Amino acid sequence: MKTKIVFSIIVALLCFSLEGQKLKHSMHQTRQIAEGKKILDQDIGEYEAFKAKMAVLDKAFHDRNPLKVNDLKERLVTDMIREVEQSAKKAKMARIEIERERRGPGQTRAGHIDDIRDFEEQISRAERQAEILDRIRDYHFGFENSAMEKALANKALLEEFKDILREDIVATKRELNEDVRDRREDRW
């Protein structure tokens, strides 16, 4: 009789513990989804602003207006510095998530592989953004014949940076969809 009572108490404690872990995991998923939506909205706004500045720069570039092009480039560099910092922060957050999921309950092998892939892609984007920033930061556009090739190459770097911002949005949307899907699966 005492054995049954002790066994029943142990089973009850295990059930409470598992329910507590599920609740904690669910709360983490909810916070993660809310944070993902916030980051996505911010990324979209920053991308649209960068794209608008690039459109004005394209017009000034076409008009061969070095003062306006260089002024816009400096504004873009300010945005690029912020984006490089944010990308580094996102990579750090992705690394922390991998470690948390490795130790936590409920993580599937496929989900962990997705987290690792997301982390590696984030690192790759962050490194390329930093490389572009380093190359463009001190460059001054000129439109003399001898400088045109370099001006076109540096303008292409700005376009590549803009494309990376768009890729980051796509990745954030994918990660957010994965988080929402995981939360739904966990509820069943």
GROMACS elastic network, one bead per residue, 0.5 to 0.9 nm:
[ bonds ]
;  ai    aj funct       b0    kb
    1     4     6  0.51812   500
    1     5     6  0.64307   500
    1     6     6  0.87338   500
    2     5     6  0.50753   500
    2     6     6  0.60994   500
    2     7     6  0.84038   500
    3     6     6  0.51038   500
    3     7     6  0.59296   500
    3     8     6  0.84096   500
    4     8     6  0.59422   500
    4     9     6  0.85187   500
    5     9     6  0.61215   500
    5    10     6  0.85886   500
    6     9     6  0.50996   500
    6    10     6  0.62051   500
    6    11     6  0.86438   500
    7    10     6  0.51081   500
    7    11     6  0.61786   500
    7    12     6  0.85658   500
    8    11     6  0.51086   500
    8    12     6  0.60705   500
    8    13     6  0.85643   500
    9    12     6  0.50423   500
    9    13     6  0.61027   500
    9    14     6  0.85665   500
   10    13     6  0.51027   500
   10    14     6  0.61568   500
   10    15     6  0.86037   500
   11    14     6  0.50808   500
   11    15     6  0.61636   500
   11    16     6  0.86592   500
   12    15     6  0.50697   500
   12    16     6  0.62088   500
   12    17     6  0.85282   500
   13    16     6  0.50896   500
   13    17     6  0.60430   500
   13    18     6  0.85601   500
   14    18     6  0.60817   500
   14    19     6  0.85171   500
   15    18     6  0.50911   500
   15    19     6  0.60704   500
   15    20     6  0.84708   500
   16    19     6  0.50684   500
   16    20     6  0.60409   500
   16    21     6  0.85807   500
   17    20     6  0.50480   500
   17    21     6  0.62276   500
   17    22     6  0.86404   500
   18    21     6  0.50294   500
   18    22     6  0.61373   500
   18    23     6  0.85553   500
   19    23     6  0.60787   500
   19    24     6  0.85276   500
   20    23     6  0.50517   500
   20    24     6  0.60955   500
   20    25     6  0.85134   500
   21    24     6  0.50469   500
   21    25     6  0.60395   500
   21    26     6  0.84602   500
   21   104     6  0.88205   500
   21   105     6  0.73886   500
   22    25     6  0.50413   500
   22    26     6  0.59940   500
   22    27     6  0.85331   500
   22   105     6  0.79925   500
   22   106     6  0.82062   500
   22   186     6  0.85371   500
   23    26     6  0.50141   500
   23    27     6  0.61017   500
   23    28     6  0.85377   500
   24    27     6  0.51457   500
   24    28     6  0.61868   500
   24    29     6  0.86581   500
   25    28     6  0.50510   500
   25    29     6  0.61832   500
   25    30     6  0.86661   500
   25   104     6  0.82011   500
   25   105     6  0.76120   500
   25   106     6  0.79095   500
   26    29     6  0.50509   500
   26    30     6  0.62130   500
   26    31     6  0.86799   500
   26   183     6  0.70655   500
   26   186     6  0.79699   500
   26   187     6  0.85620   500
   27    30     6  0.50816   500
   27    31     6  0.62380   500
   27    32     6  0.85101   500
   28    31     6  0.51310   500
   28    32     6  0.59943   500
   28    33     6  0.85733   500
   29    33     6  0.60812   500
   29    34     6  0.85725   500
   29   179     6  0.69146   500
   29   180     6  0.81228   500
   29   182     6  0.83121   500
   29   183     6  0.65083   500
   30    33     6  0.51865   500
   30    34     6  0.62310   500
   30    35     6  0.85861   500
   30   179     6  0.87806   500
   30   180     6  0.86535   500
   30   183     6  0.79523   500
   31    34     6  0.51213   500
   31    35     6  0.60580   500
   31    36     6  0.84470   500
   32    35     6  0.50906   500
   32    36     6  0.59889   500
   32    37     6  0.86334   500
   32   176     6  0.84214   500
   32   179     6  0.76061   500
   33    37     6  0.61938   500
   33    38     6  0.86111   500
   33   176     6  0.62447   500
   33   177     6  0.88079   500
   33   179     6  0.63934   500
   33   180     6  0.68800   500
   34    37     6  0.52024   500
   34    38     6  0.62876   500
   34    39     6  0.86938   500
   35    38     6  0.50403   500
   35    39     6  0.61232   500
   35    40     6  0.85079   500
   36    39     6  0.50987   500
   36    40     6  0.60217   500
   36    41     6  0.86149   500
   36   172     6  0.70446   500
   36   173     6  0.81842   500
   36   175     6  0.79485   500
   36   176     6  0.58647   500
   36   179     6  0.88608   500
   37    40     6  0.50231   500
   37    41     6  0.61856   500
   37    42     6  0.85824   500
   37   172     6  0.86020   500
   37   173     6  0.84449   500
   37   176     6  0.72443   500
   38    41     6  0.52822   500
   38    42     6  0.62443   500
   38    43     6  0.86036   500
   39    42     6  0.50690   500
   39    43     6  0.59768   500
   39    44     6  0.85346   500
   39   172     6  0.78385   500
   40    43     6  0.50392   500
   40    44     6  0.60920   500
   40    45     6  0.85952   500
   40   169     6  0.64548   500
   40   172     6  0.62268   500
   40   173     6  0.69943   500
   40   176     6  0.86610   500
   41    44     6  0.52215   500
   41    45     6  0.62701   500
   41    46     6  0.86660   500
   42    45     6  0.52050   500
   42    46     6  0.61574   500
   42    47     6  0.85147   500
   43    46     6  0.51299   500
   43    47     6  0.59544   500
   43    48     6  0.85234   500
   43   165     6  0.76218   500
   43   166     6  0.85678   500
   43   168     6  0.78763   500
   43   169     6  0.63111   500
   43   172     6  0.87758   500
   44    47     6  0.50649   500
   44    48     6  0.61236   500
   44    49     6  0.86178   500
   44   165     6  0.86330   500
   44   166     6  0.81615   500
   44   169     6  0.67199   500
   45    48     6  0.51987   500
   45    49     6  0.62457   500
   45    50     6  0.86374   500
   46    49     6  0.51102   500
   46    50     6  0.61031   500
   46    51     6  0.84822   500
   46    79     6  0.82200   500
   46    83     6  0.87109   500
   46   165     6  0.84813   500
   47    50     6  0.50657   500
   47    51     6  0.59791   500
   47    52     6  0.85306   500
   47   162     6  0.71597   500
   47   165     6  0.60909   500
   47   166     6  0.68243   500
   47   169     6  0.84640   500
   48    51     6  0.50002   500
   48    52     6  0.61153   500
   48    53     6  0.86680   500
   49    52     6  0.51129   500
   49    53     6  0.62976   500
   49    54     6  0.85972   500
   50    53     6  0.51653   500
   50    54     6  0.61349   500
   50    55     6  0.86863   500
   50    76     6  0.69105   500
   50    79     6  0.74454   500
   50    80     6  0.89520   500
   50   162     6  0.69817   500
   50   165     6  0.88936   500
   51    55     6  0.62433   500
   51    56     6  0.88354   500
   51   159     6  0.89175   500
   51   162     6  0.68247   500
   52    55     6  0.50937   500
   52    56     6  0.65301   500
   52    57     6  0.86738   500
   53    56     6  0.51854   500
   53    57     6  0.61278   500
   53    58     6  0.85698   500
   53    72     6  0.68676   500
   53    73     6  0.87412   500
   53    75     6  0.82544   500
   53    76     6  0.72941   500
   54    58     6  0.59585   500
   54    59     6  0.86150   500
   54    72     6  0.79928   500
   54    73     6  0.86477   500
   54    76     6  0.80956   500
   54   158     6  0.79494   500
   54   159     6  0.77925   500
   54   162     6  0.83887   500
   55    58     6  0.50308   500
   55    59     6  0.64417   500
   55    60     6  0.87735   500
   56    59     6  0.51893   500
   56    60     6  0.63003   500
   56    61     6  0.85110   500
   56    68     6  0.89936   500
   56    69     6  0.84627   500
   56    72     6  0.78917   500
   57    60     6  0.50148   500
   57    61     6  0.58659   500
   57    62     6  0.84148   500
   57    68     6  0.74700   500
   57    69     6  0.54873   500
   57    70     6  0.86165   500
   57    71     6  0.89860   500
   57    72     6  0.61196   500
   57    73     6  0.75549   500
   58    62     6  0.60375   500
   58    63     6  0.85460   500
   58    69     6  0.81406   500
   58   155     6  0.85352   500
   59    62     6  0.50311   500
   59    63     6  0.61830   500
   59    64     6  0.85451   500
   59    65     6  0.88668   500
   59    69     6  0.87755   500
   60    64     6  0.60362   500
   60    65     6  0.52928   500
   60    66     6  0.76031   500
   60    67     6  0.87957   500
   60    68     6  0.62119   500
   60    69     6  0.56664   500
   61    65     6  0.61333   500
   61    66     6  0.73993   500
   61    68     6  0.83588   500
   61    69     6  0.60989   500
   61   141     6  0.89345   500
   61   143     6  0.86361   500
   61   155     6  0.87535   500
   62    65     6  0.78402   500
   63    66     6  0.88798   500
   64    68     6  0.89919   500
   64    69     6  0.81266   500
   64   142     6  0.82659   500
   64   143     6  0.62592   500
   65    68     6  0.56630   500
   65    69     6  0.61313   500
   65    70     6  0.86153   500
   65   142     6  0.86929   500
   65   143     6  0.82030   500
   66    69     6  0.50034   500
   66    70     6  0.58535   500
   66    71     6  0.83276   500
   66   140     6  0.82937   500
   66   141     6  0.60597   500
   66   142     6  0.59436   500
   66   143     6  0.71100   500
   67    70     6  0.53599   500
   67    71     6  0.61138   500
   67    72     6  0.86391   500
   67   141     6  0.85861   500
   68    71     6  0.50536   500
   68    72     6  0.61206   500
   68    73     6  0.84394   500
   69    72     6  0.52011   500
   69    73     6  0.60106   500
   69    74     6  0.86699   500
   69   140     6  0.87799   500
   69   141     6  0.69591   500
   70    74     6  0.61778   500
   70    75     6  0.86741   500
   70   139     6  0.87015   500
   70   140     6  0.61628   500
   70   141     6  0.60851   500
   70   142     6  0.88086   500
   71    74     6  0.52281   500
   71    75     6  0.65050   500
   71    76     6  0.87602   500
   72    75     6  0.50256   500
   72    76     6  0.61366   500
   72    77     6  0.85231   500
   73    77     6  0.60407   500
   73    78     6  0.86687   500
   73   136     6  0.84609   500
   73   137     6  0.84496   500
   73   139     6  0.89669   500
   73   140     6  0.84174   500
   73   141     6  0.86427   500
   73   158     6  0.85854   500
   74    78     6  0.63738   500
   74    79     6  0.87715   500
   74   137     6  0.77449   500
   75    78     6  0.51747   500
   75    79     6  0.65296   500
   75    80     6  0.86694   500
   76    80     6  0.59781   500
   76    81     6  0.85869   500
   76   158     6  0.83622   500
   77    81     6  0.60871   500
   77    82     6  0.86218   500
   77   133     6  0.69907   500
   77   136     6  0.77068   500
   77   137     6  0.62294   500
   78    81     6  0.52597   500
   78    82     6  0.65527   500
   78    83     6  0.87788   500
   79    82     6  0.51950   500
   79    83     6  0.61800   500
   79    84     6  0.86876   500
   80    84     6  0.60500   500
   80    85     6  0.85309   500
   80   129     6  0.77143   500
   80   130     6  0.84454   500
   80   132     6  0.89493   500
   80   133     6  0.65509   500
   80   161     6  0.80792   500
   81    84     6  0.52219   500
   81    85     6  0.63206   500
   81    86     6  0.86749   500
   81   130     6  0.82573   500
   81   133     6  0.72363   500
   82    85     6  0.51748   500
   82    86     6  0.61740   500
   82    87     6  0.86115   500
   83    87     6  0.59765   500
   83    88     6  0.85133   500
   83   126     6  0.85824   500
   83   129     6  0.80077   500
   83   165     6  0.83133   500
   84    87     6  0.50544   500
   84    88     6  0.62202   500
   84    89     6  0.86278   500
   84   126     6  0.61643   500
   84   127     6  0.83318   500
   84   129     6  0.61138   500
   84   130     6  0.59827   500
   84   133     6  0.81657   500
   85    88     6  0.51873   500
   85    89     6  0.62853   500
   85    90     6  0.87157   500
   85   126     6  0.85422   500
   86    90     6  0.61049   500
   86    91     6  0.85768   500
   86   126     6  0.86604   500
   87    91     6  0.61374   500
   87    92     6  0.85657   500
   87   122     6  0.70933   500
   87   123     6  0.78544   500
   87   125     6  0.76215   500
   87   126     6  0.51972   500
   87   127     6  0.87594   500
   87   129     6  0.84148   500
   87   168     6  0.88227   500
   88    91     6  0.50977   500
   88    92     6  0.62403   500
   88    93     6  0.86668   500
   88   122     6  0.83096   500
   88   123     6  0.75587   500
   88   126     6  0.61440   500
   88   127     6  0.85863   500
   89    92     6  0.50471   500
   89    93     6  0.61770   500
   89    94     6  0.86037   500
   90    94     6  0.60837   500
   90    95     6  0.85799   500
   90   119     6  0.85899   500
   90   122     6  0.72510   500
   90   123     6  0.87533   500
   90   126     6  0.89060   500
   91    94     6  0.50266   500
   91    95     6  0.62005   500
   91    96     6  0.86534   500
   91   118     6  0.88248   500
   91   119     6  0.60463   500
   91   120     6  0.82709   500
   91   121     6  0.89011   500
   91   122     6  0.56224   500
   91   123     6  0.58386   500
   91   126     6  0.77484   500
   92    95     6  0.51058   500
   92    96     6  0.62603   500
   92    97     6  0.86409   500
   92   119     6  0.85142   500
   93    96     6  0.50719   500
   93    97     6  0.61505   500
   93    98     6  0.86992   500
   93   119     6  0.87747   500
   94    98     6  0.62780   500
   94    99     6  0.87610   500
   94   115     6  0.71698   500
   94   116     6  0.80980   500
   94   118     6  0.73627   500
   94   119     6  0.53638   500
   94   122     6  0.80949   500
   95    98     6  0.51305   500
   95    99     6  0.64118   500
   95   100     6  0.86704   500
   95   115     6  0.84272   500
   95   116     6  0.80103   500
   95   119     6  0.63634   500
   96    99     6  0.51322   500
   96   100     6  0.60794   500
   96   101     6  0.85330   500
   97   101     6  0.59406   500
   97   102     6  0.83386   500
   97   115     6  0.75567   500
   98   101     6  0.52319   500
   98   102     6  0.60181   500
   98   103     6  0.87750   500
   98   112     6  0.68468   500
   98   115     6  0.60413   500
   98   116     6  0.66597   500
   98   119     6  0.81893   500
   99   102     6  0.50786   500
   99   103     6  0.65274   500
   99   104     6  0.85988   500
  100   103     6  0.54003   500
  100   104     6  0.58917   500
  101   105     6  0.72981   500
  101   106     6  0.81099   500
  101   107     6  0.59733   500
  101   111     6  0.88579   500
  101   112     6  0.70444   500
  101   115     6  0.87696   500
  102   105     6  0.82688   500
  102   107     6  0.72894   500
  102   112     6  0.72952   500
  103   107     6  0.87735   500
  104   107     6  0.68939   500
  105   108     6  0.89202   500
  106   186     6  0.78089   500
  107   110     6  0.82603   500
  107   111     6  0.61946   500
  107   112     6  0.65788   500
  108   111     6  0.50343   500
  108   112     6  0.62510   500
  108   113     6  0.86073   500
  109   112     6  0.51297   500
  109   113     6  0.61906   500
  109   114     6  0.86137   500
  110   113     6  0.50464   500
  110   114     6  0.61590   500
  110   115     6  0.86601   500
  111   115     6  0.62460   500
  111   116     6  0.87142   500
  111   178     6  0.84545   500
  111   182     6  0.84264   500
  112   116     6  0.62527   500
  112   117     6  0.86045   500
  113   116     6  0.50792   500
  113   117     6  0.61349   500
  113   118     6  0.85474   500
  114   117     6  0.50475   500
  114   118     6  0.60567   500
  114   119     6  0.85227   500
  114   175     6  0.86697   500
  114   178     6  0.88016   500
  115   118     6  0.50619   500
  115   119     6  0.61205   500
  115   120     6  0.86606   500
  115   175     6  0.85177   500
  116   119     6  0.50194   500
  116   120     6  0.61815   500
  116   121     6  0.86007   500
  117   120     6  0.51530   500
  117   121     6  0.61412   500
  117   122     6  0.85027   500
  118   121     6  0.51854   500
  118   122     6  0.60527   500
  118   123     6  0.86061   500
  118   171     6  0.75660   500
  118   175     6  0.77112   500
  119   122     6  0.50672   500
  119   123     6  0.61711   500
  119   124     6  0.86139   500
  120   123     6  0.51180   500
  120   124     6  0.61934   500
  120   125     6  0.87064   500
  121   124     6  0.50202   500
  121   125     6  0.61948   500
  121   126     6  0.85333   500
  121   171     6  0.85496   500
  122   125     6  0.51645   500
  122   126     6  0.60421   500
  122   127     6  0.85412   500
  122   168     6  0.77506   500
  122   171     6  0.84402   500
  123   126     6  0.50541   500
  123   127     6  0.60402   500
  123   128     6  0.85541   500
  124   127     6  0.52406   500
  124   128     6  0.62174   500
  124   129     6  0.86002   500
  125   128     6  0.52071   500
  125   129     6  0.60865   500
  125   130     6  0.86070   500
  125   164     6  0.65656   500
  125   165     6  0.86949   500
  125   167     6  0.84041   500
  125   168     6  0.76991   500
  126   129     6  0.51251   500
  126   130     6  0.62082   500
  126   131     6  0.86751   500
  126   164     6  0.89111   500
  127   130     6  0.51251   500
  127   131     6  0.62255   500
  127   132     6  0.87348   500
  128   132     6  0.62104   500
  128   133     6  0.85486   500
  128   161     6  0.82333   500
  128   164     6  0.84239   500
  129   132     6  0.51888   500
  129   133     6  0.61201   500
  129   134     6  0.86147   500
  129   160     6  0.87604   500
  129   161     6  0.62200   500
  129   164     6  0.74648   500
  129   165     6  0.89757   500
  130   133     6  0.50373   500
  130   134     6  0.61270   500
  130   135     6  0.86624   500
  131   134     6  0.51653   500
  131   135     6  0.63164   500
  131   136     6  0.87211   500
  132   135     6  0.51325   500
  132   136     6  0.60747   500
  132   137     6  0.82737   500
  132   154     6  0.89215   500
  132   157     6  0.62707   500
  132   158     6  0.76654   500
  132   160     6  0.83413   500
  132   161     6  0.70220   500
  133   136     6  0.52318   500
  133   137     6  0.55624   500
  133   157     6  0.87916   500
  133   158     6  0.87767   500
  133   161     6  0.85101   500
  134   137     6  0.55662   500
  134   138     6  0.78368   500
  135   138     6  0.72420   500
  135   139     6  0.72454   500
  135   154     6  0.81097   500
  135   157     6  0.84907   500
  136   139     6  0.51764   500
  136   140     6  0.83006   500
  136   154     6  0.65915   500
  136   155     6  0.89214   500
  136   157     6  0.75996   500
  136   158     6  0.79292   500
  137   140     6  0.86005   500
  139   151     6  0.89687   500
  139   154     6  0.80344   500
  140   151     6  0.84118   500
  141   147     6  0.79813   500
  141   148     6  0.86064   500
  141   150     6  0.82959   500
  141   151     6  0.56787   500
  141   154     6  0.82254   500
  141   155     6  0.88458   500
  142   145     6  0.88721   500
  142   146     6  0.89687   500
  142   147     6  0.58828   500
  142   148     6  0.70226   500
  142   150     6  0.86655   500
  142   151     6  0.65768   500
  143   146     6  0.79192   500
  143   147     6  0.58093   500
  143   148     6  0.53989   500
  143   151     6  0.71550   500
  144   147     6  0.52486   500
  144   148     6  0.61742   500
  145   148     6  0.53757   500
  145   149     6  0.80143   500
  146   149     6  0.71952   500
  146   150     6  0.83328   500
  147   150     6  0.54869   500
  147   151     6  0.61158   500
  147   152     6  0.87469   500
  148   152     6  0.60918   500
  148   153     6  0.85313   500
  149   152     6  0.52435   500
  149   153     6  0.62625   500
  149   154     6  0.87400   500
  150   153     6  0.50003   500
  150   154     6  0.61503   500
  150   155     6  0.85124   500
  151   154     6  0.52100   500
  151   155     6  0.60944   500
  151   156     6  0.85384   500
  152   155     6  0.50564   500
  152   156     6  0.61249   500
  152   157     6  0.87112   500
  153   156     6  0.50338   500
  153   157     6  0.64298   500
  153   158     6  0.89667   500
  154   158     6  0.65100   500
  154   159     6  0.87398   500
  155   158     6  0.51195   500
  155   159     6  0.63965   500
  155   160     6  0.86886   500
  156   160     6  0.61228   500
  156   161     6  0.86153   500
  157   161     6  0.61878   500
  157   162     6  0.86367   500
  158   161     6  0.50515   500
  158   162     6  0.63272   500
  158   163     6  0.86973   500
  159   162     6  0.50174   500
  159   163     6  0.62370   500
  159   164     6  0.87206   500
  160   164     6  0.62474   500
  160   165     6  0.87028   500
  161   164     6  0.50588   500
  161   165     6  0.64021   500
  161   166     6  0.88180   500
  162   165     6  0.50952   500
  162   166     6  0.64940   500
  162   167     6  0.87867   500
  163   166     6  0.50243   500
  163   167     6  0.62132   500
  163   168     6  0.86165   500
  164   168     6  0.60779   500
  164   169     6  0.86403   500
  165   168     6  0.50510   500
  165   169     6  0.64659   500
  165   170     6  0.88767   500
  166   169     6  0.51124   500
  166   170     6  0.64255   500
  166   171     6  0.87426   500
  167   170     6  0.50532   500
  167   171     6  0.61910   500
  167   172     6  0.85833   500
  168   171     6  0.50255   500
  168   172     6  0.60634   500
  168   173     6  0.85631   500
  169   172     6  0.50435   500
  169   173     6  0.61466   500
  169   174     6  0.85732   500
  170   173     6  0.51584   500
  170   174     6  0.62099   500
  170   175     6  0.86750   500
  171   174     6  0.50236   500
  171   175     6  0.60987   500
  171   176     6  0.84757   500
  172   175     6  0.50842   500
  172   176     6  0.60134   500
  172   177     6  0.85258   500
  173   176     6  0.50629   500
  173   177     6  0.61175   500
  173   178     6  0.85834   500
  174   177     6  0.51176   500
  174   178     6  0.61972   500
  174   179     6  0.86727   500
  175   179     6  0.61833   500
  175   180     6  0.86607   500
  176   179     6  0.50468   500
  176   180     6  0.62226   500
  176   181     6  0.85635   500
  177   180     6  0.50881   500
  177   181     6  0.60599   500
  177   182     6  0.85056   500
  178   181     6  0.50376   500
  178   182     6  0.60216   500
  178   183     6  0.85690   500
  179   182     6  0.50421   500
  179   183     6  0.61761   500
  179   184     6  0.86686   500
  180   183     6  0.51457   500
  180   184     6  0.63088   500
  180   185     6  0.87065   500
  181   184     6  0.51321   500
  181   185     6  0.62038   500
  181   186     6  0.86122   500
  182   185     6  0.50543   500
  182   186     6  0.60701   500
  182   187     6  0.86848   500
  183   186     6  0.50788   500
  183   187     6  0.63631   500
  184   187     6  0.52659   500
  184   188     6  0.69816   500
  185   188     6  0.55577   500
